[in-house]
Amino acid sequence: MKHLFLEPSIDILSEKMARVDLDGTTPEISTLTEEGNIISPSVRGKTYSLEVKPGQLCCCSKTGIKFQVKSPVTIEYELEYGKDYMKQIKDSGYKLVGPLFNITVEPDVVSTVHLPHYLYLEGLGRDKTSIKYGHFKDEKVHFKTPTSINSSYIVLKNPTFSRVGAMIRSTFFLTLRKRSIQIEGKVVLYFRIMSPHNEEIKEYRTHLYLVPCKNPDLQKLDEKKEKSGFNKIDKPTSTILIAGETYNVNVEGPNTSVIPESLKFKMNNPINDLPFAEINVGGSAKSISLKLATAEKSVWTGALTRADLEDLSVMVKPIKQTDESGDHFVMKHRAALIQRIISIKSVVDELYKEKILAHEEYDTVCSAPTPQDKMRTIYDSVSRLGKKEMDFFHEVLKKHNPGVIKDLEAKR
């Protein structure tokens, strides 16, 4: 089990790096989460903009943050991932346990803010006083006791804004003789069938991510994976994860591989830096079993049944290898493929393995000085062969250069 790094006492650090309210108040602990009126923000680059009206709690549909206001107002904010801010929080003896929001709004207009947190509250016992509303002011981190805390949010009335987020004192775990932060997490799965129209090389590919349940960037991750040809798998995925813990990813099925074989769970990675495990299973699989485990125990299991694989296969659109003129895809896009294909070594190896290239042709391709020369040499051989060989050439190109082929297929 990984241990949380224990910081120096907050009393020593507070004079230099942070200000902490010492009013002795205790936040109200609630078992209920007030839903609020869901509103959609406008998004410009990294900036979210919400038009909020008074009289009702309003919840951003993208990130989950909630506001209640005294008069109509526009609230703008961004999600922050800067290492400098994270270091200041750490040096202050705290851990960020939710998204860090950089909020811009007129002063004294917001009456209540609900900031999402990732914590599994039952894992903290009865004492929740170490959970704080943290905000940056004058290049220092300041901490306030929330008005209330529920399973998903910390709530503060009459807040002040800048960069704000839910935080917890690291030294709290020393008093509990604990060394870990338990997080409401989830396993997110994305699935794709590689070379679906060629049974000889078809394989099932799954990308597995570990994220907090309240991660505000999950919709962006869904959109990113969809653009890459992946379908999100709807399976029970909730589990309790340990911040900083390393989890082993195991799979059962024919011809399997997992790269990497383990993932370290981090709470606050930007969406483009989220680590994931790529799981490949041979196309002959009737089902796929997945398991996530620490060195001590299993924390999550999942499965893709035969019915799941069949349903996902139906979602794959048939590929037309020829267009209305009768030209094969690889011949129609010959010039573009010669210029754009860069990953060639694996393509050549598979063509040689299937005896589409003879030994001398293989040597000639490998000795060509540039990727363009290699592709021209391949074309000299493939263009003299039949449709079956060109179909295989198409599938292999798509397997090793999916972005290029997908772009050209969309232009047909």
N, C-alpha and C positions, 0 to 999 in steps of 0.2 A: 504494500500500500504506500502510495506517495504521501509525503508529509508536507503540510503547509509551512512555508518559511515564516518563522516567528519574528515579528518586528520588535524594536525597542518599545518601552512603555510609552503610551500616548501622552502621559503627563510630562515626560521629558521632551517630547517632540513638539507639543502643542505651541510652546512659546515661539519656536522658530518657523515651523512650517504650517501650522493650522490653528484655527480657532474653533473651540467646541463649546456649545452652550452647556452651562452647568446648572441649569434650573432645577434639576432633580426630577423633572416630569417623566412620566412613563407613558408610552404611546398606548392608545386603545387597540386591543387585538380583536379583530372581527373575523368571523367565519364566513361573512357574506361579501361578495364583490359587486358593487353597483355597476350595472352594465353601461348605462348612458346611451345617448342618441348617436348612432354611428354616422359619421360624416366623412366624405372623401376629400382629401386634400388636393390642391394643385401642386404639381411637382416641376421645378425648374432646375435641372442639374441635380445637385445634392440637397437643394432647399425645398422643404415642405411648407405649404402655406394653408392655414385653416381660417375660414370665416366663421367665427363663433358668435352665437347670439345668447343673450342672458336668459335665465329661467330654467335651464336644464343642463345637466352634465353632458358634455359632448366628447365622443371617443373617435380618434383618428383611425380610419379603416386600414391604413397601411402599417402604422407602427404601434398602435394600441395606447398611446399616451392620451390622457383625459384632462379636460379643462372645464371649469365652471367660472363664468365671468359676470361682472356687474353691469356691463354695457357692451353693445356690439363692438367687436374688435377683430383685427387680423393678427394672427399669431404665426410667426415664421420660426422655423427651427431646422437644424441639421443634426445628423448623427456624427459624433466625434470618435475617432480611434487613435488620436495622436499619442505617441509614446511619451512625450513630455508630460502630458496630463496624467497618464497612468503612473509615471514615476513619482509625481508629486503626491498622488493618492497613496501609493505604497510607502513613500517616505514619511507620510503622516500617520502610519500605523493602521491603515485601512485597506480594504479590498473593494473594488467596484463590483457590484453584484446585480447589475442591470445595464441597460443602454445609457450612454452619456449623451445628453441632449444639449445642444447650444441654442438657447431660446431667445428670441427677440420679440418684445411686446411692450406696449405702453405701460408705465408703472402704475401700480395700484388698481389695475383693471381685473386681473385674475383673482378670484376669491379662493379657489381651490385647485390644486393640481394633483393628479394621480400618476405617479411614475412607476412603470413596470419594474418588477424585480424578478430574479431567477431563483430565489431561495426556496428550498423545501423546508417550510417553517417547522414542521413536526420534528425535524432533525436537530433543531436548536434548543429543544426543551421549553421550559416556561419563560425564561428570561429573553426578551426581545429588545432590551434597552440598548444593545450595541448596534442596532440597525439605525442608520441615520440618513437624513436628507443632506447630501453633500453638494456644495456649489462653490465655484471659483469666483473670487473677488480680490482685486488688488494683487493678482498673481499668487494668492494663497488659497488653500482649501479651507472652507468653513463648514461646520457641521451643525445641523439642527435636529432636534428630536421630532419625528413625524407626529402629526395629530393622531393618526391611526395607521395600522398595518393589517392587511388581509393577505390571503394566500397568493395574490398576484401583484399587488400594488402597495407602495407606501403613499400615504396621503398627507398633504400639508396645506393648511389654510393660510391665506394671505402670504403667499410665497414671494421671495425675491429671485430674480432669474439672472442667469449667465449660462455657464456650463453646469448642468445639474444631473444628478443620478443617485440611485440607491447605493448605499455603501455600508459595510460592516467592519467593526474594529477587529483587527487580526488577533490582538491579545485576548479577545473573548474566548478563543478556543484553548488558550493556556489554562484559564480558570476552569474550563469544563474537562480538561485533560483530553481534549480532542485535537486532531491535527488535520481536519478536512472540512470543506464546505460542501454540503449536499445541495444539489441543484435539481430543480424540476426540468428534466431533459427529455429529449426525444431522438429516436433514430429515424433519419429521413432517407428514403430509398428512391433512386431513379433508375429506370430500366430501359434497355435498348437491345434490339436484336441486330447483331452484326452479320452482314452478308445473308439476309433472310432468304434470298432466292437461289442460294447455292448450298445444298444439303451437305456437301463435302467439307465446307469451311465455315458453315453457320455456327455462331456461338451466342450465348446469352450474356449480356454485360450489365452489371449492376454497380452503381456508384452509391456508397454508403457514407452518410455524414452524421456527426454527433453535434447537436445544437441545443441551446436552452429553448424550452417551450415558448418563451416570450420573445425570442429573437425577432427584432423588428424588420430584418432584411430577408425573411423567408420568402416573401413574394418575389423579391428580386432574384433569389436563387432559383425559384420555380421557373421564372421567365428565362433565365440564363440557360438552364438545362433543357428547356423546351426548344430553344433555338439550336441546341446541339443535337436534337433528335431524340431526347430522352423523355419517357413518360413517368410521371410521379406515381408511385405505388401506394395505394390506399390500404394500409395495414395498421394494426395496433402498434404504436411506436413509442408510447410514453414509458419512461423509466427514470429512476433516480441515478444521477451521475455525480461523480466526485470531481471537483475542480482540480486540474493538474494530474488526474489519474490516467494511466495508460491502459487501454482496452485492446484485447486480442480479438481479431475478426476471424471466425471460422466458417467454412462452407462445406457442405456435403453435396456431391454430384460428380458426374463423369468429367474427366479432363479439366480439373479446376485449377485456378490460380487466384491469389489475393495479393495485391500490391498497393501499399505496404501491408504487412500482416498485422500491424497494430496501429492504433490512433491515440494520440494524447488529447484529452478533452480540454479545450480552452473556452472561457465564457465570452470573451469580447474580441473575437477576430472579425475584421471587415470581410464582407461577402466574397471578395475576390481572393482572399487569403485563407479561406476555410479549407483545412485538410480533409481529404476523403480517401476511402479505400476503394480500389477498382477490383471488382470480383468478376472473373470470367469463368463460364461453365460451358462445356461442349453442347452443341446443338442437339445431341441425342438424349439430353436429360428429360426425364418424365416429371421431375420435381426438383426444387432447390431448397435446401435447408440452411438457415443462417443462424449464427450465434455470436453474441458479444459477451466477453468474460474478462474479469481481472485474473490475477494469478490465483486468487482464492475462491472465486465463485462466478457463476453465470449471472448476468444482469438483464439479458434480453434474448429472446429467441423469436425467429420469424420463419416463414416458409412461403414459397411460391409453388402452389399445387399444379397438377397437370391442367386443371381447368384455367388457372391463372395464366399459364404459358400459352394456352390456346387462345384465350381472350386477347392477350397482348399481341399475339401473332396476327390476329384479324385486323389490328390497328395499323399494320404495316401495309402501305400502299404498293401495289404491283409496279414494278419498274418496266417501262417500255424501252426495250433495248434499241428499237429502231423508231424513227419518226415517220411522218406521212410520206416523205420522199423515198423511204426505204433505206436511208443511210443509217448505219449503226452508230450508236452514241460515241464510241471511241474514235470512229473515223470522222464523224461530223465535227468533233471538238479536237481534232488532231493538233492543230496549231496551238490552241490554248493549253492543252495537256502537256505538250512538249515544253512550253515556257514555264508552266506553273507547278508541275510535279517536282518535288524536291526529295521526298522520302522514297528512294528507288531501290535500295539494296534488298529490302524484304520482298518487294514486288518481283524483282529478278529471281530471287531464290524460289519463290512459289511457282513462277512460270517454268523454271527449270525442273522443279520437283514433279510438276504435272506433265513434264516432257513436251511442253509447248515450245520451249527453247532447247535446242540440242546443245551438247557440251561445248562445241566450238562457238556457237552463238552466245552462250552464256559467258565464255571467256572474252569475246569481243565486246559485249556490253560492259562487263566489269572493267575493261581496260580503257574504255572511252573516257576522255579527260573531264568532261563537264556533264551535269545532269541532263542538259538539253541533248548532248551527243548520245548519251545512254538511251534516252527516250526515242530518238530517231532510229537508233539501231534496233530497239525492241519493235518499233513499228515496221521496219523492213521485214521482220520475221512474221509478226502477227497478221499483217495485212494480207499475206499470201494464204492464210489459213481460213477455216470456216467460221460460221456464226458461233458455234459452241465455244471455240477457243477465244473469240473476241468477247463473248459473254463473261468468260472466266477472267479475262484481262480487266474488264470493267469492274467486276466484283473485287478483285485484288487491289485495284487502284482505290476503290472506295474504302476498303478496309484500312489501308495505310495512309490515305490522304482524304479523309472524309469531308473536310471543309471545302476543298477544291471541287470535288465531285458534286457535293450538295449544291454548291453555287451554280455549277454548269447545268445540273438537272433542273434547277428552278428557272433557267432561261429558255427551256425548250418550249 
